Amino acid sequence: MSRINSHNEWDALKEAVVGTATGTVGTLTWRKPGPIPERLFDQGIAIAKAASPQWYVDEVAEDLDNLSSILRQFGVVVHRPEPFDFSALCATPFWSTTSNNLYNVRDLNLVVGNTVVESPSYGRSRLYETAGLYPIWYRYLEEGFRWIAAPKPLLNYEARLPYFKDGVDRTITDEDVKHRRLSDGRLETLHRLAEKEILFEAATVLRMGKDLLFLVSSSGNRLALNWLRAVLGDEYTVHETSDIYRAGHIDSTVMCLRPGLVLLNSARVNEHNCPGIFKAWDKLYFEEVEPIPQAELEFHKHVREPAAMQLESLGFQSNLRQMSSPWIGMNLLSLDPSTVIVDERQTRLIRELERHKFTVIPTRMRHAHTQCGGIHCATLDTVRESKLESYFD
């Protein structure tokens, strides 16, 4: 094993973790203390498993295996997490939950140089998700790295707060209109995070050497921003941005392609709200992603959402209502400063990147929307040929 070393999003990739679909199952979260009635749990698990049929899991797995093969063809050492029984129940004194899968390996693991930070999600069903990477981290530990886990939140309260003042009336933005057009009329569900505990998902952070960009949104609060600043210390500057995307992770909105060039989702970012850190950088504004595939929309509408309704009627919360925005299509992975892996459906994005002299490697990601993650989400770079530098002096 090499030494963990990844300071940015673009230097030559040498080792990475790629997620797995094995064992995928919809989640059950029970928001009451004490045991779940056995009959109720068995009924819920049967519904949750039926919402992830084998053909679906096989297609997700095939696409991840193909992504792994592409990385290996470029000389990248690929690590895969070790699934556990995601239908097994884990409990705290306040609630109980099952898990989903290990597809989005970047979501809760932040690599900063030779440091790995485990992030504490507001999603109760993600309580033990990072454990699937522990066998990988223990192998890396032989070469030495700093391993930090943020405090586990109690979540014995409602961490998701209404986004709008009355919790109902919604101001429809230009982004919402475009979202509807690309998703057969759907809108993203919005919430704010309470500031009671440290809550963030690692994918709300973008790395650029000595500078990191933290998106305060539905997946990261300011307590977490300040905690990360304290943990990383004076060697790093963690910048805040908060008005470029309301719903979640940063990597469908901002992607740094190489020093001096940033890809920005123009449905969300413009010259007025663009993070000031990029003032001197060239900006590639883009938003013309392909609509969510009809097959994904139909599967979500006729399989996942009805299952979610059944589970809710039994008293469970579930992840089966969740679906990524159309702009998950901008979620790409850099192999080096001139080579990127992009979803093969995103032909206009591919042409735009090629126009900027990038070599584009297309790959298939049939279920990125229902898995709530694209290529960047489903991978975690652990080793790049990079060193700690400042790109904004």
C-alpha positions in Angstrom: 0.0 0.0 0.0 1.2 3.5 -0.8 0.9 6.3 1.6 -2.4 8.2 1.5 -1.7 11.5 -0.3 -4.4 13.5 -2.1 -4.4 17.3 -1.9 -6.8 18.3 -4.7 -9.3 17.1 -7.3 -7.1 17.0 -10.4 -3.5 15.7 -10.0 -2.6 12.3 -11.5 -4.7 9.6 -9.8 -2.8 6.6 -8.5 -5.2 4.9 -6.0 -8.9 5.2 -5.4 -11.8 3.5 -3.7 -14.8 2.6 -5.9 -18.1 2.0 -4.3 -20.1 -1.3 -4.4 -23.8 -2.1 -4.9 -23.6 -5.5 -3.2 -26.3 -5.8 -0.6 -28.2 -2.7 -1.5 -31.5 -2.4 0.3 -33.9 0.5 1.2 -33.4 1.8 4.7 -35.7 1.6 7.7 -35.4 4.2 10.5 -37.4 3.9 13.6 -37.6 7.3 15.5 -38.6 5.9 18.8 -36.5 4.5 21.7 -36.8 0.8 22.5 -37.2 -2.2 20.2 -39.2 -2.4 17.0 -42.0 -4.9 17.1 -40.6 -8.0 15.3 -43.6 -8.4 13.0 -43.4 -4.8 12.0 -39.7 -5.0 11.3 -40.0 -8.2 9.2 -42.8 -6.5 7.2 -40.7 -3.4 6.6 -37.6 -5.3 5.5 -39.6 -7.2 3.0 -40.8 -4.0 1.5 -37.4 -2.4 1.5 -35.7 -5.3 -0.2 -38.4 -5.5 -2.9 -37.7 -1.8 -3.7 -34.1 -2.9 -4.8 -34.8 -5.8 -7.1 -31.8 -7.9 -8.2 -31.8 -6.7 -11.8 -31.4 -3.2 -10.5 -28.6 -4.0 -8.1 -26.9 -6.0 -10.9 -27.0 -3.0 -13.3 -25.6 -0.7 -10.6 -22.8 -3.2 -9.8 -22.0 -3.6 -13.5 -21.5 0.1 -14.0 -19.3 0.4 -10.9 -17.2 -2.6 -12.1 -16.8 -1.0 -15.5 -15.7 2.2 -13.8 -13.2 0.2 -11.8 -11.9 -1.4 -15.0 -11.4 2.0 -16.6 -9.4 3.2 -13.7 -7.2 0.1 -13.8 -6.6 0.6 -17.5 -5.1 4.0 -16.6 -2.8 2.4 -14.0 -4.9 3.3 -10.9 -4.9 0.8 -8.0 -8.6 0.3 -7.1 -9.9 -0.6 -3.7 -13.4 -1.8 -3.0 -15.2 -1.5 0.3 -16.5 -4.6 2.2 -20.3 -4.7 2.4 -22.0 -5.8 5.6 -25.6 -6.9 6.1 -27.3 -3.6 5.5 -30.7 -5.0 6.6 -29.2 -5.6 10.1 -30.6 -3.3 12.7 -28.3 -0.9 14.7 -29.6 1.1 17.6 -28.8 4.1 19.8 -30.6 5.0 23.0 -32.8 7.2 20.9 -33.6 5.5 17.6 -32.9 2.4 15.5 -32.0 2.0 11.8 -30.9 -0.2 9.0 -28.4 0.9 6.3 -28.4 1.3 2.5 -25.2 0.3 0.8 -21.6 1.4 0.1 -22.1 3.1 -3.3 -21.3 6.7 -2.4 -17.9 6.2 -0.8 -17.0 9.9 -1.0 -20.0 11.1 0.8 -18.7 10.5 4.4 -14.9 10.3 3.9 -12.8 13.4 3.3 -9.2 12.9 2.3 -7.0 16.0 3.0 -3.4 15.3 2.2 -2.4 12.4 4.5 -5.5 12.8 6.7 -8.8 11.0 6.5 -11.8 12.7 8.1 -15.0 10.7 8.7 -18.0 13.0 8.6 -21.2 12.8 10.7 -24.3 12.7 8.5 -27.6 14.0 9.6 -29.0 10.8 8.0 -29.5 8.3 10.7 -29.3 5.3 8.3 -25.7 6.3 7.5 -24.5 5.7 11.1 -22.2 2.8 10.3 -21.6 3.5 6.6 -18.0 4.5 7.0 -17.2 1.1 8.6 -17.3 -0.4 5.2 -14.0 1.3 4.4 -12.2 0.4 7.7 -10.4 -2.7 6.2 -9.0 -0.3 3.5 -8.0 2.3 6.1 -6.3 -0.4 8.3 -4.2 -1.5 5.3 -3.2 2.1 4.7 -2.4 2.6 8.4 0.7 0.4 7.9 2.2 3.3 6.0 0.8 5.9 8.5 -1.9 8.5 8.2 -4.0 10.7 10.4 -7.4 9.2 10.9 -10.0 11.5 12.4 -13.7 10.8 13.1 -16.0 13.7 13.9 -18.2 13.3 17.0 -21.2 11.0 16.4 -24.3 13.1 16.6 -27.1 12.0 19.0 -29.8 13.1 16.5 -32.4 12.8 19.3 -34.2 15.8 17.8 -35.4 16.9 14.3 -32.1 17.9 12.6 -33.9 18.8 9.3 -35.6 22.1 9.6 -38.1 23.7 7.1 -36.4 25.6 4.4 -39.2 28.1 3.9 -40.6 30.2 6.7 -44.0 28.5 6.9 -42.6 25.2 5.8 -45.0 25.0 2.8 -45.0 28.0 0.5 -42.1 27.7 -1.9 -40.6 30.4 -4.1 -40.0 28.9 -7.4 -36.6 29.8 -8.8 -35.1 29.6 -12.3 -33.2 26.6 -11.1 -36.5 25.0 -10.0 -38.1 25.6 -13.4 -35.1 24.0 -15.2 -35.2 21.1 -12.7 -38.8 20.4 -13.5 -38.1 20.5 -17.2 -35.3 17.9 -16.8 -37.1 15.6 -14.4 -40.6 15.3 -15.6 -42.0 17.9 -13.2 -40.1 16.9 -10.0 -38.7 19.4 -7.5 -35.8 18.8 -5.1 -36.9 18.5 -1.4 -35.3 21.3 0.6 -34.4 21.6 4.3 -32.0 23.4 6.5 -29.8 21.7 9.1 -30.1 22.6 12.8 -27.0 24.0 14.4 -27.3 21.8 17.5 -24.6 19.3 16.6 -21.7 19.0 14.1 -23.4 17.7 11.0 -21.9 17.4 7.5 -21.2 15.0 4.7 -17.7 15.1 3.3 -19.0 15.6 -0.3 -20.0 19.1 0.7 -16.3 20.0 0.7 -14.0 20.6 -2.3 -10.2 20.4 -2.0 -7.8 22.8 -3.7 -4.5 22.3 -1.9 -4.2 24.7 1.1 -7.7 25.9 0.4 -11.0 24.0 0.9 -14.5 25.2 -0.1 -17.3 24.2 2.3 -20.9 24.4 1.1 -23.2 25.2 4.0 -26.4 23.6 2.8 -28.8 20.7 3.6 -25.8 18.4 4.1 -23.4 20.6 6.1 -23.9 23.2 8.9 -21.8 26.0 10.3 -20.9 24.1 13.4 -19.3 21.5 11.2 -17.5 24.2 9.1 -16.0 25.7 12.3 -15.1 22.2 13.6 -13.3 21.3 10.3 -11.4 24.6 10.4 -10.2 23.8 14.0 -9.2 20.2 13.2 -7.3 21.0 10.0 -5.5 23.9 11.7 -3.6 26.9 10.4 -2.1 25.1 7.4 -5.4 25.2 5.6 -8.1 27.8 4.9 -11.6 26.5 4.8 -13.8 28.9 2.9 -17.6 29.1 3.3 -20.1 29.3 0.5 -23.8 29.1 1.2 -25.9 30.5 -1.6 -24.8 28.6 -4.7 -26.9 25.4 -4.0 -29.6 24.9 -1.4 -30.0 21.1 -1.4 -26.8 19.2 -0.8 -23.3 18.2 -2.0 -21.0 20.6 -3.8 -19.8 18.4 -6.6 -22.8 18.9 -8.9 -22.3 22.6 -8.7 -18.6 23.3 -8.5 -15.8 21.1 -9.9 -12.2 22.2 -10.1 -10.6 20.8 -13.3 -7.1 22.0 -12.9 -5.3 25.0 -11.4 -7.0 28.1 -12.8 -10.0 26.5 -14.3 -13.3 25.6 -12.5 -16.5 24.0 -13.9 -19.6 25.8 -12.5 -23.2 24.8 -12.8 -24.8 28.0 -14.3 -28.2 27.0 -13.2 -27.0 27.8 -9.7 -23.8 29.9 -10.0 -23.3 33.2 -11.7 -20.9 36.1 -11.5 -22.8 37.5 -8.5 -22.7 34.5 -6.2 -19.6 32.7 -7.5 -17.3 32.0 -4.6 -14.8 34.8 -4.3 -11.9 32.4 -4.1 -12.3 31.8 -7.9 -12.1 35.5 -8.8 -8.9 35.1 -10.8 -9.7 31.7 -12.3 -11.2 30.9 -15.7 -14.8 29.8 -15.3 -16.5 27.2 -17.5 -20.2 27.8 -17.0 -22.4 24.9 -18.0 -25.9 23.6 -17.2 -27.1 21.7 -20.3 -27.2 18.2 -18.8 -29.4 15.5 -20.2 -32.9 14.9 -18.6 -33.2 12.2 -16.0 -33.7 9.0 -18.0 -37.3 8.0 -18.3 -36.5 4.5 -17.0 -35.1 6.0 -13.8 -38.1 8.2 -13.4 -40.5 5.3 -13.9 -38.6 3.0 -11.5 -38.6 5.7 -8.9 -42.3 6.5 -9.4 -43.6 3.0 -9.6 -41.3 1.1 -7.2 -39.3 3.3 -4.8 -42.0 5.9 -3.9 -44.8 3.4 -3.3 -42.4 1.4 -1.1 -41.6 4.6 0.8 -45.3 5.3 1.3 -45.8 1.7 2.7 -42.9 2.1 5.1 -44.1 5.4 6.3 -47.6 3.9 7.0 -45.8 1.4 9.2 -44.0 4.2 11.1 -40.6 4.0 9.4 -38.6 6.7 7.6 -36.7 5.6 4.5 -34.3 6.8 1.9 -36.5 5.6 -0.9 -38.0 9.0 -1.7 -34.5 10.4 -2.4 -33.4 11.2 -5.9 -30.5 13.2 -7.2 -31.0 16.3 -9.4 -30.4 16.2 -13.2 -27.1 18.0 -12.6 -25.6 14.9 -11.1 -24.6 14.5 -14.7 -21.9 17.1 -14.1 -20.4 14.9 -11.4 -17.1 13.8 -12.9 -13.7 12.4 -11.9 -10.3 13.8 -13.0 -7.6 11.2 -13.8 -5.1 14.1 -14.3 -5.2 17.8 -15.2 -6.2 17.0 -18.8 -8.2 13.7 -18.5 -11.7 13.3 -17.0 -14.2 10.5 -16.7 -17.8 11.6 -17.5 -21.2 10.0 -17.7 -21.6 8.8 -21.3 -25.1 10.3 -21.6 -23.7 13.9 -21.1 -22.8 14.5 -24.7 -23.0 18.3 -24.5 -20.7 18.4 -21.4 -18.3 16.0 -23.2 -18.1 18.3 -26.2 -17.6 21.4 -24.0 -14.8 19.7 -22.1 -13.2 18.6 -25.3 -13.4 22.1 -26.6 -11.3 23.1 -23.6 -8.7 20.4 -24.6 -9.7 17.7 -22.2 -9.5 14.0 -23.0 -12.9 12.6 -22.0 -13.4 9.0 -21.0 -17.1 8.2 -21.1 -18.7 5.6 -18.8 -22.2 4.3 -18.1 -24.0 5.2 -14.9 -27.5 4.1 -15.4 -28.8 4.6 -11.9 -26.9 7.6 -10.7 -30.1 9.5 -9.9 -31.7 6.8 -7.7 -28.4 6.0 -6.1 -28.0 9.7 -5.4 -24.5 9.8 -6.7 -22.4 10.2 -9.9 -18.9 9.2 -10.8 -17.2 11.6 -8.3 -19.6 10.5 -5.5 -19.0 6.8 -6.1 -15.2 7.2 -6.0 -12.7 8.4 -3.4 -9.2 9.3 -4.4 -6.7 8.2 -1.8 -3.4 8.7 -3.7 -2.6 11.4 -6.3 0.7 12.6 -7.4 0.2 15.8 -5.5 1.8 18.0 -3.0 0.4 20.6 -0.7 0.4 23.9 -2.6 -1.5 27.2 -2.7 -3.4 28.0 -5.9 -4.7 31.4 -4.9 -1.6 33.4 -3.9 
